[in-house]
């Protein structure tokens, strides 16, 4: 469990626009008092996160079965954590 990432993941479920997801990212960073690398703004960190996400496999819903859902979650979590280092 990663409470900051889980909070972000929960927030983006309700936000379908990129601006909404960036707002979630900013809210979680601020609310969790997470430190970004020196000299990196929240906007730059989110851009780095989005860039990392381009390589994340997309989950596909086939009837009642979610294919690749857990892998997608873990890959997004890894991207989230990578921008904080």
PyMOL commands that set and color helices and strands:
alter all, ss='L'
color gray80, all
select helices_A, chain A and resi 3-12+18-31+42-53+69-82
alter helices_A, ss='H'
color red, helices_A
select strands_A, chain A and resi 60-62+65-67
alter strands_A, ss='S'
color yellow, strands_A
deselect
rebuild
show_as cartoon
